[in-house]
Amino acid sequence: HLNTRSVECNAYMRDDGLWEVEAWLRDPNPSPQPADRFRGELKPGDPVHDIGVRLAIDDSMTIHEAQAMLRETPDPTCIQ
């Protein structure tokens, strides 16, 4: 087993009438990885990626707000 990647999406109706849609991409590390020049040691279950996006949209699918969230990435260039 080398990798499992999952995407989870949730949608909520906000009090202001907009839909808030949040999606997360996660891939937990299946085996120990030694520290490298960017991150410390990864234990099994630690995320390689834990990145998300949150959108606020109306009924016509117009985007009113957008936010990217990068909790964990394997390399600083992922954030750039």
C-alpha positions in Angstrom: 0.0 0.0 0.0 1.6 3.3 -1.1 -1.1 5.9 -0.8 -4.8 6.7 -0.1 -6.2 10.0 -1.1 -9.7 11.2 -0.2 -11.8 14.2 -1.0 -14.6 15.2 1.4 -17.2 17.8 0.5 -19.8 19.3 2.7 -22.4 22.0 2.0 -24.3 24.2 4.5 -27.0 26.8 4.1 -25.9 30.0 5.8 -28.2 32.5 7.5 -27.5 35.1 4.8 -29.0 32.8 2.1 -25.6 31.7 0.6 -24.4 28.1 0.3 -21.1 27.4 2.0 -19.3 24.5 0.3 -16.1 23.2 1.9 -13.9 20.5 0.4 -10.8 18.8 1.8 -8.2 16.7 0.1 -6.3 14.5 2.5 -3.8 11.7 2.1 -2.5 10.1 5.3 0.9 8.7 5.3 0.8 4.9 5.2 4.3 4.3 6.7 7.0 6.1 8.6 9.0 8.7 6.6 12.2 10.3 7.9 12.4 14.0 8.3 13.5 15.9 5.2 14.6 19.5 4.7 11.0 20.8 4.7 9.1 18.7 7.3 9.8 16.6 10.4 9.3 12.9 10.5 5.9 11.6 9.3 4.4 8.8 11.3 1.8 6.5 9.9 -1.5 8.4 9.7 0.1 11.9 9.6 -1.2 13.8 6.6 1.1 14.3 3.5 -1.5 16.8 2.2 -4.3 18.3 4.2 -5.7 21.1 2.0 -9.1 22.6 1.6 -11.2 25.2 -0.1 -14.3 27.0 1.1 -16.7 28.8 -1.2 -19.8 30.8 -0.5 -22.1 30.7 -3.5 -25.6 31.8 -4.3 -28.4 29.8 -6.1 -27.1 30.8 -9.5 -23.6 29.4 -8.6 -22.0 32.9 -8.4 -19.0 32.8 -6.0 -19.2 35.5 -3.4 -16.3 34.3 -1.1 -13.4 31.9 -1.6 -10.8 30.7 0.8 -7.9 28.2 0.4 -6.6 26.4 3.5 -3.3 24.5 3.5 -2.8 22.8 6.9 -0.2 20.3 5.7 1.9 20.1 2.5 5.0 18.2 1.7 6.9 21.1 0.2 6.8 25.0 0.6 6.1 25.3 -3.2 2.7 23.8 -2.6 1.7 26.9 -0.6 3.3 29.3 -3.1 
